[in-house]
Amino acid sequence: MPDSHDLQPTPAGVSTPRDGSTLLLVATRKGAWIFHGNAARTDWMVDGPHFLGHIINHVVLDPRDGNTLLAAAKTGHLGPTIFRSNDMGATWHEARRPPAFATASAGDGGRAVDHTFWLTPCHANEPDAWYAGTSPQGLFRSEDGGDTWKPFSCINDDPTYRTWMGTVQDGTPDGPKLHSVIVDPRDPAHLYVGMSGGGVHETVDGGRSFTPLLKGLEVVEGFDPATPTFHDPHCVRLCPGNPDRLYQQNHCGIYRLDRPGDTWRRIGRNMPPEVGDIGFPMVVHPRDAQTAWVFPMDGQTVWPRTSPNGKPAAYVTRDGGESWHRLDRGLPAEQAWWTVKRQAMCADTCDPVGLYVGTTSGELWMSDVEGGTWTCIARHLPEIYAVEAWTGPAPA
């Protein structure tokens, strides 16, 4: 471990972010960890494990108060549930009513939530309100800080959407997922969601209706692109610096959408052909809508889903996808057969932006220079499912 990135245990009593610090919330197959970085992002204190042995799919800090955490868990004895902490993980409380589908009507076999996959705080003007996406695919909302959840909108039980969502046997290897729940920062009634499979969908009326956004997206050869079921967005991101621009890492390429247009453009065609544009995560710059990062995976016919040729690298565009540049300084030069999952790459809001990548081999990598150089700040964690970064207020 390089001396410039010292890792230390969190001292007793440390529960709140230090001024100007960066927090990393790491969700894994066997628990969750919180990494506290100093303002320079050179020293890290580790707090955890939390929920050791439980599957944690996502941990998110509420940006509206800078103190409340929600964790999406699948426990051995409680099943799928949500935990909430209002003291930065010092104590946790289980949701009284976790996300659950409505009782099935006669003749309908019904569905049961296997796990909550995605958590999103609602609009800044809706304190204590959250969205959750589940597997099988469902969209849920809480208005009391994550304590009780109800099905949200028509999307869960609409017959057409149920057809597009497929069955538990369809979609991703560990079940179909509703993910990438995005709230337009200008309008709480304007949402985007991704369905794997099922495509990207938009509501402008607070969930009363949804419209597919599929134009320009490709599907696996031999399938009909007009059928939403065959579309598999892996991760969709809205640009904070320009909410009218979205980027997408799809099962079939990297795309950009500029509103009010409704047609995605495959900007991944500009990636090096020997690398391709297949992968899972998508990260956008917090201020510059022209800048975005991906972490490609091997997308050959049998889908190895590992770093191409065992040589991991991030790729950055600084011109909206017209060109891409490899960022691998400090990463292993060979024999690193990682997978980086769709929630396991993120950015902070510092200047320069920090990037963070978690791997299926349990390593946590960071770059404090926007990918120019990488350092491993943790090894030997369980398989990493998600990484979220939060930067506290700078000292006055």
Sine and cosine of phi, psi and omega as CSV:
sin_phi,cos_phi,sin_psi,cos_psi,sin_omega,cos_omega
0.00,0.00,0.85,-0.53,-0.01,-1.00
-0.86,0.51,0.57,-0.82,-0.03,-1.00
-0.89,0.47,-0.44,0.90,-0.07,-1.00
-0.96,0.29,-0.17,0.99,0.00,-1.00
-0.74,-0.67,0.95,0.30,-0.04,-1.00
-0.96,0.27,0.67,-0.74,0.03,-1.00
-0.92,-0.38,0.82,-0.57,-0.07,-1.00
-0.73,-0.68,0.44,-0.90,0.11,-0.99
-0.93,0.37,0.55,-0.84,0.04,-1.00
-0.94,0.33,0.80,-0.60,0.02,-1.00
-0.92,0.40,0.45,-0.89,0.00,-1.00
-0.83,0.55,0.69,-0.73,0.05,-1.00
1.00,-0.08,-0.24,0.97,0.03,-1.00
-0.99,0.17,0.93,-0.37,-0.01,-1.00
-0.73,-0.68,-0.30,0.95,-0.03,-1.00
-0.93,-0.38,0.45,-0.89,0.00,-1.00
-0.89,0.46,0.60,-0.80,0.14,-0.99
-0.98,0.19,0.50,-0.87,-0.01,-1.00
-0.82,0.57,0.76,-0.65,0.04,-1.00
0.96,0.26,0.09,1.00,-0.06,-1.00
-0.99,0.13,0.23,-0.97,0.10,-1.00
-0.89,-0.46,0.74,-0.67,0.09,-1.00
-0.96,-0.27,0.66,-0.75,0.15,-0.99
-0.90,-0.44,0.83,-0.56,-0.01,-1.00
-0.96,-0.27,0.93,-0.36,-0.17,-0.99
-0.92,-0.38,0.89,-0.45,0.04,-1.00
-0.98,-0.21,0.72,-0.69,-0.07,-1.00
-0.71,-0.70,0.06,-1.00,0.01,-1.00
-0.93,0.36,-0.25,0.97,-0.07,-1.00
-0.73,-0.68,0.46,0.89,0.03,-1.00
0.69,-0.73,-0.12,-0.99,-0.03,-1.00
-0.74,-0.67,0.49,-0.87,0.04,-1.00
-0.74,-0.67,0.52,-0.85,0.09,-1.00
-0.87,-0.50,0.84,-0.55,0.03,-1.00
-0.96,-0.28,0.82,-0.57,0.01,-1.00
-0.98,-0.21,0.91,-0.42,0.04,-1.00
-0.97,-0.22,0.54,-0.84,0.07,-1.00
-0.96,0.28,0.06,-1.00,-0.08,-1.00
-0.87,0.50,-0.52,0.85,0.00,-1.00
-0.99,0.10,-0.12,0.99,-0.04,-1.00
0.87,0.50,0.56,0.83,0.01,-1.00
-0.96,-0.29,-0.41,0.91,0.01,-1.00
-0.84,-0.54,0.68,-0.74,-0.06,-1.00
-0.77,-0.63,0.73,-0.69,0.13,-0.99
-0.95,-0.32,0.68,-0.73,-0.07,-1.00
-0.96,-0.29,0.73,-0.69,0.01,-1.00
-0.86,-0.51,0.92,-0.39,0.01,-1.00
0.47,-0.88,0.06,-1.00,0.18,0.98
-0.99,0.13,0.46,-0.89,0.23,-0.97
-0.96,-0.27,0.65,-0.76,0.04,-1.00
0.86,0.51,0.66,0.75,-0.06,-1.00
-0.82,0.57,0.79,-0.61,0.02,-1.00
0.99,-0.11,-0.29,0.96,0.01,-1.00
-1.00,-0.04,0.52,-0.85,0.11,-0.99
-0.96,0.27,0.83,-0.55,0.07,-1.00
-0.88,-0.47,0.91,-0.41,-0.06,-1.00
-1.00,0.04,-0.45,0.89,-0.08,-1.00
-0.30,-0.95,0.69,-0.73,0.16,-0.99
-0.79,-0.62,0.78,-0.62,-0.11,-0.99
-0.71,-0.70,0.69,-0.72,0.10,-1.00
-1.00,-0.05,0.70,-0.71,0.02,-1.00
-0.96,0.28,0.92,-0.39,-0.03,-1.00
-0.94,0.34,-0.21,0.98,-0.05,-1.00
-0.98,0.20,-0.39,0.92,0.07,-1.00
-0.80,-0.60,-0.18,0.98,0.04,-1.00
0.91,0.42,0.34,0.94,-0.09,-1.00
-0.59,-0.81,-0.42,0.91,-0.08,-1.00
-1.00,0.01,0.74,-0.67,0.04,-1.00
-0.91,-0.41,0.63,-0.77,0.21,-0.98
-0.87,-0.50,0.65,-0.76,0.02,-1.00
-0.79,-0.61,0.79,-0.62,0.07,-1.00
-1.00,-0.02,0.89,-0.45,-0.15,-0.99
-0.82,-0.57,0.49,-0.87,0.21,-0.98
-0.81,-0.59,0.97,-0.25,-0.13,-0.99
-0.99,-0.16,0.37,-0.93,-0.04,-1.00
-0.93,0.37,-0.53,0.85,-0.09,-1.00
-0.93,-0.37,-0.38,0.93,0.00,-1.00
-0.98,-0.18,-0.23,0.97,-0.08,-1.00
0.97,0.26,-0.43,-0.91,-0.02,-1.00
-0.96,0.26,0.72,-0.69,-0.03,-1.00
-0.39,-0.92,0.05,-1.00,0.07,-1.00
-0.84,-0.55,0.69,-0.72,0.12,-0.99
-0.92,-0.39,0.54,-0.84,-0.03,-1.00
-0.78,-0.63,0.66,-0.75,0.10,-1.00
-0.75,-0.66,0.74,-0.68,0.10,-0.99
-0.94,-0.35,0.32,0.95,0.07,-1.00
-0.71,-0.71,0.61,0.79,0.08,-1.00
0.85,0.52,0.61,0.80,0.12,-0.99
1.00,-0.03,-0.01,1.00,0.05,-1.00
-0.90,0.43,-0.61,0.79,0.10,-0.99
-0.67,-0.74,0.48,-0.88,-0.01,-1.00
-0.77,-0.64,0.54,-0.84,0.03,-1.00
-0.74,-0.68,0.74,-0.68,-0.01,-1.00
-0.97,0.26,0.59,-0.81,0.07,-1.00
-0.86,0.51,0.68,-0.74,0.05,-1.00
-0.93,0.37,-0.55,0.83,0.03,-1.00
-0.67,-0.75,1.00,-0.05,0.02,-1.00
-0.93,0.37,0.18,-0.98,0.06,-1.00
-0.82,0.57,0.75,-0.67,0.04,-1.00
-0.46,-0.89,0.62,-0.79,0.01,-1.00
-0.94,0.33,0.43,-0.90,0.04,-1.00
-0.89,0.45,0.43,-0.90,0.02,-1.00
-0.86,0.51,0.73,-0.68,-0.06,-1.00
-0.93,0.36,0.57,-0.82,0.07,-1.00
-0.98,0.17,0.21,-0.98,0.00,-1.00
-0.85,0.53,0.74,-0.68,0.00,-1.00
1.00,0.04,-0.15,0.99,0.03,-1.00
-0.97,-0.24,0.84,-0.55,-0.03,-1.00
-0.89,0.46,-0.34,0.94,0.03,-1.00
0.98,0.22,0.16,-0.99,0.02,-1.00
-0.69,-0.72,0.47,-0.88,0.08,-1.00
-0.82,-0.57,0.67,-0.75,0.03,-1.00
-0.91,0.41,0.83,-0.56,0.10,-1.00
-0.99,0.11,-0.70,0.71,0.09,-1.00
-0.32,-0.95,0.46,-0.89,0.19,-0.98
-1.00,0.10,0.79,-0.61,-0.13,-0.99
-0.98,-0.21,-0.55,0.83,-0.18,-0.98
-0.68,-0.73,0.69,-0.72,0.06,-1.00
-0.83,-0.56,0.70,-0.72,0.02,-1.00
-0.65,-0.76,0.83,-0.56,0.15,-0.99
-0.90,0.43,0.60,-0.80,0.04,-1.00
-0.96,0.28,-0.15,-0.99,-0.07,-1.00
-0.84,0.54,0.45,-0.90,0.00,-1.00
-0.86,0.52,-0.44,0.90,0.01,-1.00
-1.00,0.05,0.11,0.99,0.02,-1.00
-0.85,-0.53,0.94,0.33,-0.03,-1.00
-0.86,0.51,0.62,-0.79,0.03,-1.00
0.96,0.28,0.03,1.00,0.02,-1.00
-0.99,-0.13,0.67,-0.75,-0.03,-1.00
-0.67,-0.74,0.42,-0.91,0.21,-0.98
-0.92,-0.39,0.47,-0.88,0.08,-1.00
-0.67,-0.74,0.66,-0.75,0.13,-0.99
-0.93,-0.35,0.65,-0.76,-0.14,-0.99
-0.84,-0.54,0.09,-1.00,0.20,-0.98
-0.80,-0.61,0.80,-0.60,-0.15,0.99
-0.81,0.59,0.22,-0.98,-0.23,-0.97
-0.93,0.36,0.84,-0.54,0.08,-1.00
-0.42,-0.91,0.43,-0.90,0.03,-1.00
-0.87,-0.50,0.78,-0.62,-0.09,-1.00
-0.75,-0.66,0.37,-0.93,-0.01,-1.00
-0.68,-0.74,0.62,-0.78,0.14,-0.99
-0.86,-0.51,0.65,-0.76,0.03,-1.00
-0.89,-0.45,0.20,0.98,0.01,-1.00
-0.77,-0.64,0.65,0.76,0.09,-1.00
0.97,0.25,0.33,0.95,0.04,-1.00
0.99,-0.10,0.16,0.99,-0.02,-1.00
-0.99,0.16,-0.67,0.74,0.04,-1.00
-0.77,-0.64,0.60,-0.80,-0.09,-1.00
-0.78,-0.62,0.57,-0.82,0.07,-1.00
-0.74,-0.67,0.49,-0.87,0.14,-0.99
-0.83,0.56,0.64,-0.77,-0.06,-1.00
-0.90,-0.44,0.77,-0.63,0.15,-0.99
0.96,0.28,-0.12,-0.99,-0.03,-1.00
-0.99,0.14,-0.20,0.98,-0.32,-0.95
-0.93,0.36,-0.51,0.86,-0.09,-1.00
-0.91,0.41,-0.63,0.77,-0.16,-0.99
-0.88,-0.47,0.05,1.00,0.06,-1.00
-0.88,0.47,0.80,-0.60,-0.07,-1.00
-0.84,0.54,-0.62,0.79,0.00,-1.00
-0.92,0.39,-0.72,0.70,0.01,-1.00
-0.92,0.40,-0.58,0.82,0.05,-1.00
-0.87,0.49,-0.61,0.80,0.05,-1.00
-0.92,0.40,-0.69,0.72,-0.02,-1.00
-0.91,0.41,-0.54,0.84,-0.03,-1.00
-0.93,0.37,-0.36,0.93,-0.04,-1.00
0.97,0.26,-0.29,-0.96,-0.03,-1.00
-0.91,-0.41,0.05,-1.00,0.02,-1.00
-0.87,0.50,-0.44,0.90,-0.01,-1.00
-0.99,0.17,-0.20,0.98,-0.02,-1.00
-1.00,-0.08,0.09,-1.00,0.17,-0.99
0.98,0.18,-0.57,-0.82,-0.12,-0.99
-0.93,0.35,0.33,-0.94,-0.08,-1.00
-0.84,0.54,-0.52,0.85,0.00,-1.00
-0.95,-0.31,0.50,0.86,0.12,-0.99
0.95,-0.33,0.54,-0.84,0.05,-1.00
-0.90,0.43,0.50,-0.87,-0.12,-0.99
-0.66,-0.75,0.62,-0.79,0.23,-0.97
-0.99,-0.15,0.82,-0.57,-0.17,-0.98
-0.58,-0.81,-0.11,-0.99,0.06,-1.00
0.76,0.66,0.76,0.65,0.06,-1.00
-0.97,0.23,0.93,-0.36,-0.14,-0.99
-0.89,-0.46,0.76,-0.64,0.05,-1.00
-0.96,-0.29,0.82,-0.58,0.06,-1.00
-0.90,0.44,0.85,-0.52,-0.05,-1.00
-0.90,0.44,-0.23,0.97,0.00,-1.00
-1.00,-0.05,-0.27,0.96,-0.16,-0.99
-0.43,-0.90,0.95,-0.32,-0.03,-1.00
-0.91,0.42,-0.29,0.96,0.01,-1.00
-1.00,0.06,-0.08,1.00,-0.05,-1.00
-0.97,-0.25,0.93,-0.37,-0.06,-1.00
-0.79,-0.61,0.46,-0.89,0.22,-0.98
-0.85,-0.53,0.53,-0.85,0.15,-0.99
-0.67,-0.75,0.46,-0.89,0.13,-0.99
-0.93,-0.37,0.62,-0.78,0.04,-1.00
-0.82,-0.57,0.82,-0.57,0.03,-1.00
-0.92,-0.39,0.99,-0.17,-0.09,1.00
-1.00,-0.03,0.12,-0.99,0.02,-1.00
0.69,-0.73,-0.19,0.98,0.12,-0.99
1.00,-0.09,-0.14,-0.99,0.02,-1.00
-0.97,-0.25,0.66,-0.75,-0.08,-1.00
-0.68,-0.73,0.45,-0.89,-0.10,-1.00
-0.74,-0.67,0.64,-0.77,0.21,-0.98
-0.83,-0.56,0.65,-0.76,0.07,-1.00
-0.90,-0.44,0.10,1.00,-0.04,-1.00
-0.80,-0.59,0.57,0.82,0.08,-1.00
0.93,0.37,0.47,0.89,0.08,-1.00
1.00,-0.08,0.00,1.00,0.03,-1.00
-0.92,0.39,-0.49,0.87,0.06,-1.00
-0.51,-0.86,0.45,-0.89,0.06,-1.00
-0.79,-0.61,0.51,-0.86,0.02,-1.00
-0.80,-0.60,0.75,-0.67,0.05,-1.00
-0.92,0.40,0.59,-0.81,0.12,-0.99
-0.86,-0.51,0.99,0.11,-0.15,-0.99
-0.86,-0.51,-0.16,0.99,-0.08,-1.00
-0.87,0.49,0.74,-0.68,0.04,-1.00
1.00,-0.01,-0.25,0.97,-0.01,-1.00
-0.99,0.14,0.65,-0.76,0.01,-1.00
-0.99,-0.14,0.34,-0.94,0.06,-1.00
-0.79,-0.62,0.14,-0.99,0.02,-1.00
-0.85,0.52,0.67,-0.74,-0.05,-1.00
-0.81,0.59,0.71,-0.70,0.01,-1.00
0.99,-0.16,-0.17,0.99,0.04,-1.00
-0.95,-0.30,0.34,-0.94,-0.09,-1.00
-1.00,0.02,0.90,-0.43,-0.01,-1.00
-0.92,0.38,-0.22,0.98,0.03,-1.00
-0.98,0.19,-0.17,0.98,-0.01,-1.00
-0.99,-0.16,0.91,-0.41,-0.07,-1.00
-0.83,0.56,-0.52,0.85,-0.03,-1.00
-0.79,0.61,-0.56,0.83,-0.13,-0.99
-1.00,0.06,0.00,1.00,0.03,-1.00
-1.00,-0.04,0.72,-0.70,-0.08,-1.00
-0.75,-0.66,0.99,0.16,0.13,-0.99
-0.94,0.34,0.74,-0.67,0.04,-1.00
-1.00,0.00,-0.61,0.79,-0.01,-1.00
-0.33,-0.94,0.74,-0.67,0.03,-1.00
-0.86,-0.51,0.71,-0.71,-0.01,-1.00
-0.75,-0.66,0.66,-0.75,0.13,-0.99
-0.99,-0.14,0.63,-0.77,-0.03,-1.00
-0.99,0.16,0.88,-0.48,0.05,-1.00
-0.86,0.51,-0.54,0.84,-0.02,-1.00
-0.98,0.21,-0.22,0.98,0.04,-1.00
-0.38,-0.93,1.00,0.01,-0.08,-1.00
-0.90,0.44,-0.10,1.00,0.08,-1.00
-1.00,0.02,0.08,1.00,0.04,-1.00
-0.87,-0.50,0.73,-0.68,0.10,-0.99
-0.83,-0.56,0.55,-0.83,0.15,-0.99
-0.90,-0.44,0.44,-0.90,0.00,-1.00
-0.59,-0.81,0.75,-0.66,0.25,-0.97
-0.99,-0.17,0.88,-0.47,-0.11,-0.99
-0.91,-0.41,0.31,-0.95,0.14,-0.99
-0.84,0.54,-0.42,0.91,-0.03,-1.00
-0.84,-0.54,0.75,0.66,0.17,-0.99
0.86,-0.52,0.03,-1.00,0.04,-1.00
-0.94,-0.34,0.72,-0.70,-0.12,-0.99
-0.72,-0.69,0.32,-0.95,0.11,-0.99
-0.71,-0.70,0.62,-0.79,0.05,-1.00
-0.76,-0.65,0.80,-0.60,0.05,-1.00
-0.92,-0.38,0.90,-0.43,0.00,-1.00
-0.98,0.21,0.47,-0.88,0.17,0.99
-0.99,0.16,0.18,0.98,0.07,-1.00
-0.87,0.49,0.31,-0.95,-0.01,-1.00
-0.79,-0.61,0.30,0.95,-0.05,-1.00
-0.86,-0.50,0.84,-0.54,0.04,-1.00
-0.97,0.25,0.57,-0.82,0.06,-1.00
-0.92,-0.40,0.77,-0.64,-0.04,-1.00
-0.99,0.16,1.00,0.03,0.00,-1.00
-0.97,0.23,-0.21,0.98,0.04,-1.00
-0.94,0.35,-0.22,0.97,0.07,-1.00
-0.87,0.49,-0.35,0.94,-0.02,-1.00
-1.00,0.04,-0.01,1.00,0.11,-0.99
-0.95,0.32,0.41,-0.91,0.07,-1.00
-0.83,0.55,0.76,-0.65,-0.09,-1.00
-0.88,0.48,-0.48,0.88,0.00,-1.00
-0.96,0.28,-0.24,0.97,0.03,-1.00
-0.98,-0.20,-0.69,0.73,-0.01,-1.00
0.99,0.16,-0.05,-1.00,-0.07,-1.00
-0.80,-0.60,0.61,0.79,0.04,-1.00
-0.97,-0.24,0.65,-0.76,0.02,-1.00
0.06,-1.00,-0.26,-0.97,-0.05,-1.00
-0.87,-0.50,-0.82,0.57,-0.10,-0.99
-0.99,0.11,0.38,-0.93,0.11,-0.99
-0.63,-0.77,0.76,-0.65,-0.03,-1.00
-0.77,-0.64,0.69,-0.72,0.02,-1.00
-0.89,-0.45,0.46,-0.89,0.02,-1.00
-0.93,0.37,0.65,-0.76,-0.04,-1.00
-0.93,0.38,-0.29,0.96,-0.06,-1.00
-0.78,-0.62,-0.45,0.89,-0.10,-0.99
-0.94,-0.33,0.95,-0.31,-0.06,-1.00
-0.94,0.33,-0.19,0.98,0.04,-1.00
-0.99,0.12,-0.21,0.98,-0.13,-0.99
-0.94,-0.34,0.77,-0.64,0.04,-1.00
-0.48,-0.88,0.39,-0.92,-0.02,-1.00
-0.79,-0.62,0.51,-0.86,0.14,-0.99
-0.71,-0.71,0.21,-0.98,0.06,-1.00
-0.73,-0.68,1.00,-0.03,-0.17,-0.99
-0.90,0.45,0.50,-0.86,0.13,-0.99
-0.87,-0.48,0.33,-0.94,0.02,-1.00
-0.95,0.32,0.88,-0.47,-0.06,-1.00
-0.94,-0.35,0.59,0.81,0.05,-1.00
-0.90,0.44,0.05,-1.00,-0.12,-0.99
-0.80,0.60,-0.67,0.74,-0.03,-1.00
-1.00,0.04,0.04,1.00,0.10,-0.99
0.83,0.56,0.94,0.33,0.07,-1.00
-0.87,0.49,-0.49,0.87,0.01,-1.00
0.85,0.53,0.59,0.81,0.07,-1.00
-0.80,-0.60,0.19,-0.98,0.01,-1.00
-0.85,0.53,0.74,-0.68,-0.03,-1.00
-0.81,0.59,0.82,-0.57,0.01,-1.00
0.87,0.49,0.33,0.94,0.00,-1.00
0.94,0.34,0.37,0.93,-0.04,-1.00
-0.84,-0.54,1.00,0.04,-0.10,-0.99
-0.93,0.36,0.55,-0.84,0.05,-1.00
-0.28,-0.96,0.56,-0.83,0.23,-0.97
-1.00,0.03,0.38,-0.93,0.11,-0.99
-0.79,-0.61,0.64,-0.77,-0.03,-1.00
-0.85,-0.53,0.61,-0.79,0.24,-0.97
-0.90,-0.43,0.66,-0.75,0.07,-1.00
-0.87,-0.49,0.23,0.97,0.02,-1.00
-0.69,-0.73,0.58,0.81,0.08,-1.00
0.94,0.33,0.34,0.94,0.04,-1.00
0.98,-0.20,0.03,1.00,0.04,-1.00
-0.93,0.37,-0.50,0.87,0.04,-1.00
-0.54,-0.84,0.39,-0.92,-0.02,-1.00
-0.73,-0.68,0.54,-0.84,-0.03,-1.00
-0.74,-0.67,0.67,-0.74,-0.05,-1.00
-0.97,0.23,0.67,-0.75,0.01,-1.00
-0.79,-0.62,0.99,-0.13,-0.08,-1.00
-0.71,-0.70,0.11,0.99,-0.04,-1.00
-0.90,0.43,0.84,-0.55,-0.03,-1.00
0.99,-0.12,-0.34,0.94,0.06,-1.00
-0.99,0.17,0.37,-0.93,0.01,-1.00
-0.83,0.56,0.66,-0.75,-0.05,-1.00
-0.99,0.15,-0.31,0.95,-0.03,-1.00
-0.25,-0.97,0.24,-0.97,0.08,-1.00
0.80,0.60,0.66,0.75,0.09,-1.00
-0.85,-0.53,1.00,-0.04,-0.15,-0.99
-1.00,-0.10,0.91,0.42,-0.06,-1.00
-0.99,0.14,0.36,-0.93,0.38,-0.92
-0.86,-0.52,0.69,-0.72,0.10,-0.99
-0.91,-0.40,0.91,-0.42,-0.11,-0.99
-0.98,0.20,0.16,-0.99,-0.21,-0.98
-0.90,0.43,-0.46,0.89,0.01,-1.00
-0.98,-0.19,0.08,1.00,-0.18,-0.98
-0.99,-0.15,0.35,0.94,0.12,-0.99
-0.65,-0.76,0.72,-0.70,-0.06,-1.00
-0.46,-0.89,0.10,-1.00,0.02,-1.00
-0.75,-0.66,0.49,-0.87,0.16,-0.99
-1.00,-0.06,-0.15,-0.99,-0.04,-1.00
-0.93,-0.37,0.28,0.96,-0.02,-1.00
-0.96,0.29,0.08,-1.00,0.08,-1.00
-0.74,-0.67,0.95,-0.33,0.02,1.00
-0.94,0.33,0.37,-0.93,-0.03,-1.00
-0.91,0.41,0.66,-0.75,0.14,-0.99
-1.00,-0.08,0.66,-0.75,0.07,-1.00
-0.92,-0.39,0.55,-0.84,-0.06,-1.00
-0.67,-0.74,0.70,-0.72,-0.05,-1.00
-0.72,-0.70,0.77,-0.63,0.12,-0.99
-0.93,-0.36,0.62,-0.78,-0.11,-0.99
-0.92,-0.40,0.29,-0.96,0.06,-1.00
-0.95,0.32,-0.21,0.98,0.09,-1.00
-1.00,-0.02,0.12,0.99,0.11,-0.99
0.99,0.13,0.42,0.91,0.06,-1.00
-0.97,-0.26,0.60,-0.80,0.03,-1.00
-0.89,-0.46,0.90,-0.44,-0.06,-1.00
-0.94,-0.34,0.50,-0.86,0.05,-1.00
-0.64,-0.77,0.42,-0.91,0.18,-0.98
-0.70,-0.71,0.83,-0.56,0.03,-1.00
-1.00,-0.08,0.18,0.98,0.03,-1.00
-0.77,-0.64,0.70,0.72,0.15,-0.99
0.86,0.50,0.54,0.84,0.05,-1.00
0.99,-0.12,-0.06,1.00,-0.05,-1.00
-0.91,0.43,-0.58,0.82,0.04,-1.00
-0.58,-0.82,0.65,-0.76,-0.06,-1.00
-0.90,-0.43,0.56,-0.83,0.06,-1.00
-0.70,-0.71,0.66,-0.75,0.07,-1.00
-1.00,0.08,0.85,-0.52,-0.02,-1.00
-0.96,-0.27,-0.12,0.99,0.09,-1.00
-0.37,-0.93,0.64,-0.77,0.08,-1.00
-0.79,-0.62,0.28,-0.96,0.16,-0.99
0.94,0.35,0.34,0.94,0.19,-0.98
-0.97,0.26,0.27,-0.96,0.18,-0.98
-0.89,0.45,0.14,-0.99,0.03,-1.00
-0.78,0.62,0.81,-0.58,-0.09,-1.00
-1.00,0.02,0.81,-0.59,0.01,-1.00
-0.99,-0.11,-0.60,0.80,-0.10,-1.00
-0.43,-0.90,0.55,-0.84,0.10,-0.99
-0.72,-0.70,0.79,-0.61,0.09,-1.00
-0.83,-0.56,0.63,-0.78,0.00,-1.00
-0.91,-0.42,0.58,-0.82,0.08,-1.00
-0.63,-0.77,0.75,-0.66,0.01,-1.00
-0.95,-0.32,0.83,-0.55,-0.03,-1.00
-0.96,0.27,0.18,-0.98,0.02,-1.00
-0.90,0.43,0.66,-0.75,0.02,-1.00
-0.95,0.32,0.46,-0.89,0.04,-1.00
-0.86,0.51,0.55,-0.84,-0.01,-1.00
-0.93,0.36,0.00,0.00,0.00,0.00
